[in-house]
Amino acid sequence: MNILILSQYFPPETGAPQNRLHSLALHLAKLNCKVEILTAMPNYPKMEIHHDYKNTFYRLEKDGPLTIYRSWIFTKKSYNIIYRLLNYFSFVLSSILVGLFKIKRQDIILCESPPLFLGITGLILKLSKGAKLVFNVSDLWPESAEKLGIIKSKLLLKLSYNLESLLYRKSVLVTCQTQGIVKNIINRFPKVTTYWLPNGIDFKYHKTNSVINKLRARLNLSKNDFVLVYAGVMGYAQGLETVIVAAEALKAQSEIKFLLIGDGPEKTKLIKLAQNKELRNLVFLPHKPRNEVLRIISACDSYIVPLKKNELFMSAIPSKLFEPLAMGKPILLGVDGEARQLFIERGNCGLFFEPENAAELTQCINVLVNNKSLAKEMGEKGRQFVTEHFDRQNIAIEFYHELERLIVIKNP
């Protein structure tokens, strides 16, 4: 089976879609699929082309069994919507050219969304390569952009919703990262065939090492400190002000320490807020390579997973929670809905706090600090839960069988 994965994001970039798609590609390759990737020159999260890829329109690479085609993308260090659209559409155009002239026939094209506009490339390559289009929705777009106020133009929203509808109808399968997204699409497009393709974990990468105390010392943490970590994008949706307010409420308890790792549009504001509160129990670290972040997580006591209080996030399952759980770390989950039902109510993997409720987060932290055995028990249950339900190898095998079934289905 020949499979082309079409995504704007891919390693060496770090991030949720990059890690998820790279893992899926490798697992499918092990199942005797010929897997190729069509992606952009690496630039995320700093919106700057990586040094080794500058001034290049096209590049062909090999990553083990994977063949990777890269094409040019416009980047600018700005979160202005105009520049974001230029970023998206520049890759749409360059990926169409590279796809048409460099890539041979395919059986399956797996197109990652967002950005939704990349589906235009998917439709064109579907026709030119004689392939079945599988459209993977990891975030409902443009619905999320509308509800978060990112896009306010009625014309652009109308065009985007029309494109969304077209892509679903022309796909032989729409895969969804959460069950909430599945339900949303089924309710709006009952004739569309959907499939739950969850994120997960590669357990071989998450063996707790024996140098935790050395790691803590390097971070100016003692072995007796209770360390809470957040690692990821520091944007509007994460609502990290809640963590800073909780850190202020707990600053008298000197053994409780917070590490916030990453970059993003809200980071400068968050740093200023922490400085105004004179917080010495909270440290900001810059974006770091994935392996280094994992080492830091292995040295923490609990992991915080916050989001803003928004109906949109009721179907969200933040990808950042899988790795801490795989390492036996209890989570403090500020995400209601599907994530709460799965990981708190079913898996008993940690404690839930109402999104944006700093008082509840403070209470949850004190529960774990004052009951280390409970924290350990929840961590172990979390490890067992993701092992049983979210092993990426098993997810890939089931998905491969679904793709086999699609090969004989008539193209829409």
Secondary structure, 3 states (H helix, E strand, C coil): CEEEEECCCCCCCCCHHHHHHHHHHHHHHHCCCEEEEEEECCCCCCCCCCHHHCCCCEEEEEECCEEEEEECCCCCCCCCHHHHHHHHHHHHHHHHHHHHHHCCCCCEEEEEECCCCHHHHHHHHHHHHCCEEEEEECCCCCHHHHHCCCCCCHHHHHHHHHHHHHHHHHCCEEEECCHHHHHHHHHHCCCCCEEECCCCECHHHCCCCCCHHHHHHHCCCCCCCEEEEEECCCCCCCCCHHHHHHHHHCCCCCCEEEEEECCCCCHHHHHHHHHHCCCCCEEEECCCCHHHHHHHHHCCCEEEEECCCCHHHHHCCCHHHHHHHHCCCCEEEECCCHHHHHHHHHCCCEEECCCCCHHHHHHHHHHHHHCHHHHHHHHHHHHHHHHHHCEHHHHHHHHHHHHHHHCCCCCC
